[in-house]
Amino acid sequence: MDNRSEVIRQRLAALRFRLEQVIHAWTVEDYWSLLGFYVEILPVIVPSERCTIFVIELGTERICSIIGTGLQKIRIEPPKDKSIAGRVITTGMPIIANDLDKTYGYHTEVDSRTGFVTRNMVCAPIKSLTGHGVTGAIQVLNRKDKEGFSSEDLARINEVAGFVSLSIESILLNQEILKISGELSREVERIHTGYFRETPFIAESLPMKGVLEQIRLARATPVNVVIQGENDIGKELIARMIHEESNRRDQPFLPVNCALTPEALLEAEFFGYERGAVPGAEWGRRGVFEEAQGGTLFLDEVSEMPMSFQPKFLRAIQDGTGHRLGGSRPIRYDFRIVSTTTKNLKAEVDAGRFREDLFFRLCPMEIRVPPLRERKGDILSMAAVFLEEVSRRFQKKVAGFSPEVLQLIDSYGWPGNIGQLRQEIERMVVLTPEGKPVGLESCSRELIESSAGSIKVGSN
């Protein structure tokens, strides 16, 4: 019995693996081809002249044809409340209309756009397989060899409608992702006009909604803030958001990278200097403490500030005054400090690499930004925004992501965070043919191998 159970388990595992391969092999183009097949085969199964598939257009609730016999590029938009397709989609109930003149007030005349004559029709709803109501309708027109359509004809069309639903939902999902991409991109453009446009701030995941709430609290008060997290997760963007939403928004936002400023130049960089106070100084210069007056001083990688300079920095922000190198005139300072760090600042204090009193001055409020791998609800939205932005920048049309690529993007750990995701999207746009969806062949080897062999592709 145990051996038999093991055999069954192995067979189930093999079948599950094959099923995943089949699912991953399908693309949006495959679903469009399948719809074309249904449009061709239905008039054969139910002897009739033609067939049209309608869907509800995303965001507008308008009804439009997406494929049909002899339509080519013609788009039909029947009114929702004055058409049979509209009634079927609205009510979710099929309609057999064999007497159009008497029952529905339609006339059997030639359509000026298509050249078709409609004598009778049957229309069945396309119902979502995932519980999202009616997504469209199948309309079959002009029954052959009979006076009109029968209930048996409707039963066959209803059966096909169930199969069509899978293709429709897959296509609509891809369209919705592209639509959201555009909306998010425009929203990011609006919020961040003038700064940091290349990095969107997306907070759809639960962890990032918590960060957004902390940002709202921080912007309402003049408290100093430390933003902690890994590289390339948008810490500077958050610092700029705090500044732009505060009452200091009309004053400077002054960034200083503590890791890149040479230790010997730190005092001159922050305090400034008078003429002749430092070698080669033919003119005096204001330091960042003065330049940030009334605004926000942004300290990037504050944990890298040398211990030798920390007492002078602390004294200046405690007293709110200082003077330039070589000068004696006291200068009053008024700025807010927002800092970022990739390290745990408290742990740096405990290790003796950062002053505890400076820590308490800088960190009355701490915002921890989670890495991309902990923001699963944000990754696909961010990828969609990047896809539109990169496509626009490269002047290249790409028809969204294939379902298997979406799965890879969503499941990958992104150790390089936002920068790595952007670089991957740039690669995808470059390698994807014009007008085609991004497929596995356009992905990097690192992304492909992250699937642990569950998706098979050719070599990159």
Backbone torsions as a table, in degrees:
resi	resn	phi	psi	omega
1	MET	NA	-40.4	179.4
2	ASP	-64.0	-40.8	179.4
3	ASN	-64.2	-41.4	179.5
4	ARG	-63.5	-41.4	178.8
5	SER	-62.4	-39.6	179.4
6	GLU	-66.6	-39.6	177.8
7	VAL	-62.5	-44.6	179.3
8	ILE	-62.9	-42.2	179.9
9	ARG	-61.5	-42.8	179.8
10	GLN	-65.2	-39.6	178.8
11	ARG	-65.3	-40.5	178.0
12	LEU	-63.4	-41.9	179.2
13	ALA	-62.9	-41.6	178.9
14	ALA	-64.7	-42.3	179.0
15	LEU	-64.9	-40.5	179.3
16	ARG	-62.8	-41.1	178.6
17	PHE	-63.2	-42.5	179.1
18	ARG	-65.5	-38.9	179.2
19	LEU	-62.6	-43.7	178.2
20	GLU	-61.3	-38.2	178.4
21	GLN	-63.4	-42.5	179.7
22	VAL	-62.9	-45.9	-179.3
23	ILE	-61.4	-43.4	-177.1
24	HIS	-71.8	-19.6	-178.6
25	ALA	-75.7	-17.8	-177.0
26	TRP	-83.0	141.8	175.9
27	THR	-123.9	173.7	177.4
28	VAL	-60.4	-37.2	178.7
29	GLU	-61.5	-36.8	177.5
30	ASP	-61.6	-40.3	-179.8
31	TYR	-67.5	-37.4	175.9
32	TRP	-64.1	-41.1	178.0
33	SER	-62.1	-38.7	179.4
34	LEU	-66.0	-39.6	176.5
35	LEU	-61.5	-42.1	176.9
36	GLY	-60.2	-38.0	177.9
37	PHE	-64.2	-43.0	179.2
38	TYR	-62.5	-41.1	-179.8
39	VAL	-63.9	-34.1	179.1
40	GLU	-77.9	-38.2	-171.9
41	ILE	-83.0	-29.2	-177.1
42	LEU	-61.2	-43.8	177.3
43	PRO	-64.8	-13.1	175.1
44	VAL	-87.3	-43.7	178.9
45	ILE	-64.3	-44.8	175.6
46	VAL	-113.3	96.4	-172.7
47	PRO	-49.6	108.9	-175.9
48	SER	-155.8	174.3	-174.2
49	GLU	-84.3	-38.1	-174.7
50	ARG	-160.7	169.6	-176.7
51	CYS	-144.6	140.8	178.1
52	THR	-133.8	140.6	175.9
53	ILE	-111.0	126.4	178.9
54	PHE	-111.3	151.4	173.6
55	VAL	-135.8	162.9	172.2
56	ILE	-84.8	121.1	-178.6
57	GLU	-67.3	132.9	-176.7
58	LEU	-62.4	132.6	173.3
59	GLY	84.4	-19.4	-176.9
60	THR	-114.6	-19.5	-176.3
61	GLU	65.4	12.4	174.2
62	ARG	-79.6	153.2	177.6
63	ILE	-100.6	134.3	179.1
64	CYS	-146.0	152.1	176.4
65	SER	-78.6	139.6	176.4
66	ILE	-111.5	-20.9	177.4
67	ILE	-164.6	146.1	-179.1
68	GLY	-172.2	162.9	-179.1
69	THR	-62.6	120.9	174.7
70	GLY	71.0	9.7	-177.1
71	LEU	-82.9	-29.2	-174.6
72	GLN	45.7	-113.2	-177.7
73	LYS	-96.7	6.0	179.1
74	ILE	-74.8	132.9	-179.5
75	ARG	-112.6	121.3	179.5
76	ILE	-100.8	132.2	179.5
77	GLU	-125.2	83.2	179.9
78	PRO	-69.8	142.0	178.3
79	PRO	-64.5	141.9	-174.7
80	LYS	-65.7	-34.3	-175.0
81	ASP	-101.9	-3.7	-177.1
82	LYS	-132.3	31.9	177.3
83	SER	-142.1	156.5	178.7
84	ILE	-67.2	-42.5	178.1
85	ALA	-60.9	-40.8	178.9
86	GLY	-63.3	-42.0	179.8
87	ARG	-65.9	-40.3	180.0
88	VAL	-64.8	-43.5	-180.0
89	ILE	-67.1	-39.3	-178.4
90	THR	-69.5	-42.4	-175.5
91	THR	-92.1	-23.0	-175.2
92	GLY	76.4	11.2	-178.3
93	MET	-111.9	137.7	-180.0
94	PRO	-72.8	160.0	178.6
95	ILE	-134.8	131.7	168.4
96	ILE	-105.6	119.3	-176.2
97	ALA	-121.4	90.2	-179.8
98	ASN	-93.5	-15.5	179.7
99	ASP	-126.8	77.5	-173.0
100	LEU	-64.6	-39.0	-177.0
101	ASP	-62.7	-49.4	-173.9
102	LYS	-78.5	-44.3	-172.3
103	THR	-83.3	-39.4	-172.3
104	TYR	-118.3	-2.3	177.0
105	GLY	72.9	18.6	177.3
106	TYR	-89.2	153.0	179.1
107	HIS	-113.0	141.1	-179.6
108	THR	-81.7	71.9	-179.3
109	GLU	-120.0	170.7	-177.1
110	VAL	-78.5	129.9	175.0
111	ASP	-73.1	124.1	-174.5
112	SER	-64.7	-27.2	-177.2
113	ARG	-84.9	-41.0	-174.1
114	THR	-103.7	-21.1	-175.5
115	GLY	78.7	7.2	-178.3
116	PHE	-86.7	148.2	171.0
117	VAL	-109.9	129.3	-179.5
118	THR	-108.3	120.0	178.5
119	ARG	-102.2	-43.2	178.0
120	ASN	-153.6	165.5	-177.3
121	MET	-158.9	161.8	169.5
122	VAL	-131.7	138.7	-175.9
123	CYS	-134.4	128.0	-177.8
124	ALA	-122.1	142.5	180.0
125	PRO	-73.4	147.7	171.0
126	ILE	-102.0	111.3	-174.3
127	LYS	-100.5	139.6	-178.9
128	SER	-61.7	138.1	176.4
129	LEU	-82.2	-9.7	-176.8
130	THR	-113.6	20.4	173.5
131	GLY	80.2	24.2	-179.4
132	HIS	-105.1	30.5	174.0
133	GLY	75.6	-151.1	-178.6
134	VAL	-92.5	126.6	-178.6
135	THR	-104.1	-12.9	-178.9
136	GLY	-179.1	-161.9	-178.8
137	ALA	-154.3	149.0	171.9
138	ILE	-105.6	128.8	-179.2
139	GLN	-121.4	121.9	178.5
140	VAL	-113.7	131.1	-170.6
141	LEU	-121.5	146.2	171.1
142	ASN	61.6	82.2	178.2
143	ARG	-63.6	134.4	177.8
144	LYS	-92.0	152.2	171.8
145	ASP	65.9	2.3	179.3
146	LYS	-140.7	167.2	176.8
147	GLU	-74.0	-25.1	-179.0
148	GLY	-172.2	-177.0	-178.6
149	PHE	-82.0	153.0	-178.5
150	SER	-115.1	172.4	176.8
151	SER	-66.0	-29.3	176.2
152	GLU	-66.3	-38.5	176.6
153	ASP	-61.6	-44.4	179.8
154	LEU	-60.9	-39.2	-179.7
155	ALA	-61.0	-40.3	179.4
156	ARG	-66.8	-42.4	-179.0
157	ILE	-67.2	-38.9	176.2
158	ASN	-59.6	-39.2	-179.9
159	GLU	-64.6	-43.4	178.5
160	VAL	-65.9	-35.6	-179.3
161	ALA	-58.8	-34.6	177.5
162	GLY	-63.3	-37.5	178.6
163	PHE	-74.6	-36.5	-179.7
164	VAL	-63.1	-31.3	-175.2
165	SER	-56.1	-39.9	-179.4
166	LEU	-61.9	-44.6	179.3
167	SER	-65.2	-43.5	-178.9
168	ILE	-59.8	-47.2	-177.2
169	GLU	-65.4	-36.2	178.9
170	SER	-65.8	-41.6	179.8
171	ILE	-68.3	-45.4	-179.1
172	LEU	-63.6	-36.6	178.3
173	LEU	-62.1	-43.8	179.3
174	ASN	-63.8	-41.1	177.8
175	GLN	-63.5	-39.0	-178.6
176	GLU	-66.7	-37.5	177.6
177	ILE	-61.6	-42.2	178.4
178	LEU	-65.7	-38.3	179.9
179	LYS	-64.9	-46.2	178.7
180	ILE	-62.1	-37.5	177.6
181	SER	-55.5	-47.4	179.7
182	GLY	-64.1	-43.4	-178.7
183	GLU	-64.3	-44.3	-180.0
184	LEU	-64.6	-40.2	-179.4
185	SER	-63.1	-42.8	179.5
186	ARG	-66.0	-37.2	179.1
187	GLU	-66.4	-42.5	177.6
188	VAL	-62.0	-41.6	179.4
189	GLU	-60.5	-41.2	-178.1
190	ARG	-66.3	-46.7	-175.3
191	ILE	-69.1	-39.2	-171.3
192	HIS	-109.5	27.7	177.7
193	THR	-56.1	127.1	176.0
194	GLY	95.5	-13.6	179.4
195	TYR	-158.0	144.6	172.8
196	PHE	49.4	40.8	-178.0
197	ARG	-67.6	-23.3	-175.1
198	GLU	-75.3	-8.0	-178.7
199	THR	-126.2	107.7	180.0
200	PRO	-75.1	148.3	173.5
201	PHE	-103.4	107.2	-177.8
202	ILE	-116.6	126.4	-176.7
203	ALA	-133.3	67.5	177.3
204	GLU	-98.8	-25.9	179.0
205	SER	-75.4	157.1	-179.4
206	LEU	-60.2	-44.3	179.0
207	PRO	-60.4	-39.5	-177.8
208	MET	-76.6	-26.0	173.3
209	LYS	-65.3	-34.7	174.9
210	GLY	-65.7	-40.2	176.7
211	VAL	-63.3	-42.5	179.8
212	LEU	-60.7	-38.5	178.0
213	GLU	-65.8	-39.1	177.3
214	GLN	-65.2	-36.7	177.1
215	ILE	-62.7	-41.8	179.2
216	ARG	-61.3	-40.5	179.2
217	LEU	-68.6	-40.6	-176.0
218	ALA	-67.9	-36.9	-174.9
219	ARG	-71.5	-19.4	-176.1
220	ALA	-85.1	-9.5	-177.7
221	THR	-130.1	160.7	179.9
222	PRO	-86.6	14.0	-174.9
223	VAL	-64.3	144.7	173.3
224	ASN	-70.3	149.0	-174.3
225	VAL	-134.6	138.8	169.7
226	VAL	-113.2	127.8	179.3
227	ILE	-106.4	117.3	-173.3
228	GLN	-113.3	139.6	176.7
229	GLY	165.1	175.3	-177.8
230	GLU	-67.2	171.1	176.8
231	ASN	-65.4	147.7	170.5
232	ASP	61.1	46.2	175.3
233	ILE	-121.1	10.5	175.3
234	GLY	92.2	26.0	-178.4
235	LYS	-65.3	-42.5	179.8
236	GLU	-66.5	-36.3	176.8
237	LEU	-59.4	-41.9	178.0
238	ILE	-64.7	-41.0	177.9
239	ALA	-60.4	-42.2	178.9
240	ARG	-66.7	-37.3	177.7
241	MET	-62.7	-43.2	178.6
242	ILE	-59.7	-43.1	179.6
243	HIS	-66.6	-47.6	-174.2
244	GLU	-66.8	-22.9	-179.2
245	GLU	-99.8	3.9	-179.1
246	SER	-97.2	176.1	177.9
247	ASN	-78.3	3.1	176.2
248	ARG	-100.3	9.5	-171.7
249	ARG	-58.4	-28.3	-177.8
250	ASP	-85.7	-1.6	179.8
251	GLN	-106.5	173.7	-172.4
252	PRO	-65.4	148.9	165.2
253	PHE	-112.3	109.1	-169.6
254	LEU	-113.0	109.0	-178.9
255	PRO	-89.8	140.7	174.3
256	VAL	-136.2	126.5	177.0
257	ASN	-92.8	108.5	-175.4
258	CYS	-69.3	-20.7	-179.0
259	ALA	-82.1	-22.2	-174.6
260	LEU	-101.8	-16.8	-178.8
261	THR	-80.6	120.5	179.7
262	PRO	-56.8	141.0	-176.1
263	GLU	-57.4	-38.1	-177.1
264	ALA	-67.7	-20.0	-177.2
265	LEU	-103.7	-1.3	-174.5
266	LEU	-60.7	-45.3	-176.5
267	GLU	-63.3	-42.8	178.8
268	ALA	-67.8	-35.6	-179.4
269	GLU	-64.5	-42.9	-175.5
270	PHE	-85.0	-42.1	-174.3
271	PHE	-93.3	-20.3	-174.4
272	GLY	80.9	-178.3	-178.4
273	TYR	-156.4	157.3	176.1
274	GLU	-91.6	167.2	-179.8
275	ARG	-57.2	129.4	177.5
276	GLY	82.1	-1.9	-177.1
277	ALA	-73.4	-25.6	178.2
278	VAL	-130.7	153.5	-178.0
279	PRO	-54.2	131.2	177.4
280	GLY	81.8	2.2	-177.3
281	ALA	-84.2	90.2	178.6
282	GLU	-79.1	-19.1	178.7
283	TRP	-132.5	154.2	174.0
284	GLY	-74.3	162.5	-178.7
285	ARG	-145.9	139.0	175.7
286	ARG	-75.3	143.2	174.5
287	GLY	-87.0	173.6	-177.4
288	VAL	-66.5	-25.8	175.7
289	PHE	-60.6	-38.6	178.1
290	GLU	-76.7	-41.6	-175.9
291	GLU	-66.5	-26.3	179.9
292	ALA	-85.8	6.8	-173.8
293	GLN	-51.2	123.7	178.5
294	GLY	81.0	-8.1	-175.1
295	GLY	-115.3	-139.2	-176.7
296	THR	-123.2	127.8	173.2
297	LEU	-95.2	117.7	-176.8
298	PHE	-103.2	114.8	-179.3
299	LEU	-101.8	102.7	178.8
300	ASP	-83.6	133.9	-177.9
301	GLU	54.9	54.5	-176.5
302	VAL	-63.7	-24.7	179.8
303	SER	-65.2	-17.2	-179.4
304	GLU	-89.4	1.7	177.1
305	MET	-64.3	125.7	-176.7
306	PRO	-60.4	144.4	179.2
307	MET	-59.6	-32.0	-177.4
308	SER	-66.6	-26.1	-178.1
309	PHE	-96.7	-17.4	-174.5
310	GLN	-59.7	-39.8	178.9
311	PRO	-61.8	-38.8	178.7
312	LYS	-67.8	-39.9	178.5
313	PHE	-64.5	-45.2	-179.7
314	LEU	-61.2	-43.5	-177.9
315	ARG	-62.3	-40.0	-178.4
316	ALA	-65.2	-42.2	-176.9
317	ILE	-80.9	-24.1	174.8
318	GLN	-69.6	-47.7	-177.0
319	ASP	-81.5	-24.1	-176.0
320	GLY	71.8	17.6	179.7
321	THR	-143.4	163.5	176.0
322	GLY	-175.4	-172.8	177.3
323	HIS	-148.1	156.0	-179.9
324	ARG	-68.8	156.5	173.6
325	LEU	-61.8	130.3	-179.4
326	GLY	83.3	1.8	-179.9
327	GLY	-118.3	166.5	-179.5
328	SER	-125.1	-10.2	-178.9
329	ARG	-73.5	122.0	178.8
330	PRO	-69.7	142.0	-179.9
331	ILE	-122.2	127.2	179.4
332	ARG	-84.8	140.4	-179.5
333	TYR	-112.1	141.3	174.8
334	ASP	-144.5	99.4	177.6
335	PHE	-153.8	161.8	173.3
336	ARG	-102.7	145.5	-179.4
337	ILE	-109.8	124.7	170.9
338	VAL	-120.2	123.4	-175.4
339	SER	-118.5	157.6	171.5
340	THR	-127.7	155.1	177.1
341	THR	-156.0	142.2	173.2
342	THR	-88.5	-11.4	-179.1
343	LYS	-101.6	161.5	172.7
344	ASN	-77.9	108.2	-172.3
345	LEU	-64.6	-35.1	178.2
346	LYS	-65.8	-38.0	177.7
347	ALA	-66.4	-34.1	176.5
348	GLU	-66.0	-37.0	175.6
349	VAL	-63.1	-47.6	-179.0
350	ASP	-62.5	-30.6	-179.8
351	ALA	-85.6	-0.3	177.8
352	GLY	80.0	15.4	-178.7
353	ARG	-100.8	-1.1	178.9
354	PHE	-148.3	137.2	-177.0
355	ARG	-68.4	134.8	-178.8
356	GLU	-67.4	-40.5	-179.4
357	ASP	-66.0	-34.3	175.9
358	LEU	-70.8	-37.7	176.5
359	PHE	-56.0	-48.0	-178.7
360	PHE	-67.0	-29.2	176.8
361	ARG	-70.4	-39.8	-174.8
362	LEU	-84.7	-22.9	-165.9
363	CYS	-123.7	49.4	170.9
364	PRO	-68.9	-21.3	176.3
365	MET	-136.7	130.2	179.2
366	GLU	-120.5	134.4	175.4
367	ILE	-116.4	117.9	176.2
368	ARG	-95.5	123.6	179.9
369	VAL	-99.4	120.4	-177.8
370	PRO	-70.7	149.3	175.1
371	PRO	-67.3	167.0	-175.2
372	LEU	-60.8	-32.8	-178.6
373	ARG	-65.8	-19.0	178.1
374	GLU	-98.6	7.8	-176.9
375	ARG	-122.0	54.2	-173.5
376	LYS	-56.9	-31.7	-179.1
377	GLY	-73.5	-9.6	-176.3
378	ASP	-103.7	-20.5	-167.5
379	ILE	-63.2	-48.6	-177.1
380	LEU	-66.6	-38.5	177.9
381	SER	-63.9	-42.0	179.4
382	MET	-65.8	-39.6	177.9
383	ALA	-62.6	-39.9	179.2
384	ALA	-64.0	-42.1	177.9
385	VAL	-63.5	-45.8	179.3
386	PHE	-62.0	-39.3	-179.0
387	LEU	-60.6	-45.4	179.5
388	GLU	-66.8	-43.1	-177.8
389	GLU	-64.6	-44.7	-179.1
390	VAL	-68.9	-40.6	178.6
391	SER	-60.8	-41.5	178.7
392	ARG	-66.4	-41.7	-179.0
393	ARG	-67.4	-37.4	-180.0
394	PHE	-86.3	-2.9	-178.1
395	GLN	53.6	52.8	-177.1
396	LYS	-141.3	132.1	179.1
397	LYS	-89.3	126.2	176.1
398	VAL	-125.4	131.2	-172.8
399	ALA	-86.6	54.5	175.1
400	GLY	76.5	-167.3	179.4
401	PHE	-105.6	144.6	171.3
402	SER	-71.9	156.7	-178.3
403	PRO	-56.5	-38.1	-178.3
404	GLU	-70.8	-31.5	176.4
405	VAL	-71.2	-39.3	175.4
406	LEU	-58.3	-41.0	179.6
407	GLN	-63.0	-43.2	179.8
408	LEU	-63.2	-46.7	-178.7
409	ILE	-59.4	-41.9	-175.6
410	ASP	-73.1	-29.5	-174.2
411	SER	-94.5	-15.7	-176.6
412	TYR	-72.0	151.7	-175.1
413	GLY	-81.7	-18.5	178.8
414	TRP	47.5	65.1	179.0
415	PRO	-62.7	-25.5	177.9
416	GLY	-90.1	6.3	175.2
417	ASN	56.8	-141.9	-170.3
418	ILE	-62.7	-38.8	-179.9
419	GLY	-61.9	-40.8	179.1
420	GLN	-67.9	-40.9	178.4
421	LEU	-61.8	-44.5	179.5
422	ARG	-62.0	-43.7	-179.8
423	GLN	-62.9	-38.7	178.9
424	GLU	-65.3	-41.4	179.5
425	ILE	-65.3	-39.4	177.0
426	GLU	-59.8	-43.2	177.9
427	ARG	-60.9	-45.0	-178.8
428	MET	-59.7	-44.4	-178.9
429	VAL	-64.7	-41.1	-179.8
430	VAL	-62.4	-42.0	-172.1
431	LEU	-90.7	-7.3	-179.5
432	THR	-91.1	130.7	178.4
433	PRO	-60.5	149.6	-179.5
434	GLU	-53.5	130.2	175.3
435	GLY	78.9	0.8	-178.5
436	LYS	-102.5	155.8	173.9
437	PRO	-74.7	152.5	178.0
438	VAL	-67.5	123.1	178.8
439	GLY	-110.6	176.6	-178.0
440	LEU	-60.3	-30.9	-177.7
441	GLU	-65.8	-15.8	179.3
442	SER	-94.2	-2.3	-177.4
443	CYS	-87.0	155.4	177.4
444	SER	-72.1	158.4	179.1
445	ARG	-61.2	-37.8	-179.7
446	GLU	-61.2	-41.9	179.8
447	LEU	-67.8	-42.6	179.9
448	ILE	-62.5	-46.1	-176.7
449	GLU	-67.7	-19.6	178.6
450	SER	-67.5	-17.1	179.7
451	SER	-76.4	0.2	177.2
452	ALA	56.0	35.6	174.5
453	GLY	81.4	5.0	-177.3
454	SER	-77.9	-15.3	178.1
455	ILE	-125.5	127.4	-177.1
456	LYS	-101.1	128.8	177.0
457	VAL	-139.9	169.1	175.6
458	GLY	-74.8	176.1	-177.5
459	SER	-73.8	149.5	176.8
460	ASN	-100.6	NA	NA
